[in-house]
Amino acid sequence: MQTSMRLATLITQAGTERKFASKRTILRQGDEPTHVVLLRYGQVKVKIIRPEGAVLLAAVRRPVETLGALGVITGALRTATVITMSPCTATVLSAARFRELLTKNRLEAEVYQQTTSRFIEAEQWRIEQATLPARAQLIHALLRLSFAGPSGRSTLDLTQLELSQSIGRDLSVISAALRELRESGLITTAHGLVTIRDAASLRKLVQ
């Protein structure tokens, strides 16, 4: 869920612009929630390390999304690590200033709505993992993570390992599912890249 232009403008005006190179960690799981980050350009991936040590690729975020808001509001430690997938431009705003902006402009409800939307997204993901076969899980993950439009072409800059982390399946299972989709002409793959060629046909496979 993208941040409203009103809140994004307030954060941009009050915060400090930062540029991040590709593959940089900008928020780390377990850290204190000292600030929020408004992503303005580029894409980032959100990873969660589970108690048993398994890594979950939870989401890919795009402009204009606010990162780290939940921890700032609740005071809890960061629940995920955020890593840039490409060079990114962002605005960084301290926790105290962010809370002040929300109160002054009566925008608390918007942030709670965004947080709730992300919880629903995570719950849907868990249901898919529990009920769907591997190929259907992978298709849902590809469509969600790549932001593929109704029928458009989209490229996802993730490795097969990260795709396996997104649905909790072994690499061999992911490789077989990707090969099947590739042979069907729905996707192409290169080193660390998956390109969706026909999003509409992919969706039909899981409807």
N, C-alpha and C positions, 0 to 999 in steps of 0.2 A: 504494500500500500504506500503510495507516494505521499510525501508531506505536502500540505496545502501551500499555495504560493504565498499566502499571508505569513504563515509561520516560517517558511523558507526565507522570505525576505527579512523578517525580524532577526533570524539567526545570522544571516549574511551580514547585516548591518552591525550587529553587536559582536560578532566573532572575529577570528583571525584566519585568513586564507592560508592553507597549507597545500603543498604539492607532494605527492608520494610516487615513487618509482614503482614499477611492476613488482609483484611478489614481496611487498612490504607488509608487515603486520602493523595494523593501525589501532586495533583493540585486542586485548589478550584475556582469555578466559581466566577468572580468578583474581584479576586486578581490581583495585578500588575504582568505583564509578566517579571519576573526577571531572569528566567532561562528556559532551556529546559531539558527534561528527555529522555534519550535513554533507552528503556526497553530491557534488555538483557536476563532475565529469568523470567518466570511466565506470568500471564495474568491480565489485568486490565479492568474494565468497565468504560464507559464514560457516565455520566448523565448530563442532562440539566434541570434546573428549569425554566419553562416558566413564563412570567409575571403574569399570573393568578394563579400561584402556583403549577400547575401540573408538575409532574416529568416525563421526557422522558429518557428512556434507549436508548442512541443513538448508542452505538457501544461497541464491545469488542475488545481490542487490544492485540497483541501478540508480542513476539520478532521477528524481530528486528525493532521496530517502534519508531519514535521520537514523543514525546508528548509536546505540548505547543509551537510549532514552529510558528504557525500563529500569536499569540499574540506578540511574540518577534519581528517578522518582521514588523507587522503593528503598534505596540505600544498600541493596544487596550487591555482592561481588559480581563482576562480569560473568555471564553465563555462556559466552561463546567467544571465539577468536575470529577476527575479521582480517582478511588478507586481500590485498589488491590483486586483480587479475590483469591489469593494464596500468599505465600511468594514470593517476587520478588527481583531481583537484577537489578539495573539500574545504569547508569552514569548520573550525574547531571553536567550541564555546564552553566555558566553565560550567560546572554543574550548578553552582549558585546563581549565575547569571541566567541560565536556561530556566530554572525554576521561577526566577523573578519574572521573566518574560511570559511564562505560562500564566502565572497568577495575574499579572497586570493586564494581560490581554484576554483573559478568560479562555485560554486554549487548552486547559487540562483535559477536557473531554476528547479533543481531537487526538491527543497522544494516547489516551486510554483506548480509544477506538482502534488506533493503529496497532497497539500492543495486542488487543483482543483479536484483531485480524490475523496477526502472526501466530497466535496460539491456535486459532482455528486451522490455519495452514499446516502447522506442525501436527495437529491431530489427524487431519485428512491424510497426511503423509504416513502416519503410523498405521492407519486403517488400511491403506494401500499395501504396505509392507506385510500386513498380517493376512490379507485376503486374496491378493492378486498373484498370478504367475509371474515369473521373472521378466518375460518380454513386455508384459503390460506395465509392470512396475517401471521398467526402463523407459518406455514410451512416455509415461506420465512425467518421469523425472526430466527427460529431454525437453518436453514441451514447457514445463514449469521453469526450469533453470535457464532456458535460452530466450524466454519471452517471445516465442514464436507467435506471429500474428495468425489471423484466421486461416490464411493459406500461403503466407509468405515464406521466404527463405531466411534462415538464421544460423549463425555459427556460434558454437559453444566451445570456449577455450578451457577444456577440462580433460584430464587424462582418464584412461580406463579405470585406474585405481580410484580416482575421485568419484567416478560414476558408480563404482562398486560401493564406495562409502555412502553414496546418497541413498541406496536402497538396501544395504546390508547383505549383499550377495557376493559370492566368490568371483574372482577375476575370470575364471574359466566360463562361468555362467554369463557374465557380461560380454565377454568376447564372442560367445556363440550367438547371443541375442543381437549384438551389433552386426555380426556377419550376415545374419538373416535379413535384417533391415537394409543392409547395404546391397545385398543381392536383389532385393525387391526394388532398388532404385530410390528408396525414400530418404536415405542419408548417404553421405560420403564421409570418410574418415582420413585423417592424416595424423602426424605425430602430435598428440596433445590437442587435437581439434576434432570436433564432430559437427558437420554441417547438415542441417535439416533442409532437404530439397522440396518437400511437399508436406507441410504441416497439416493440411486438411485431410490428406489420406492417412497420416499417422493417427489423427484424432479418431477417424472412422474405425481404426483397428481396436480402439479401447472403449468405444461407445456401446 
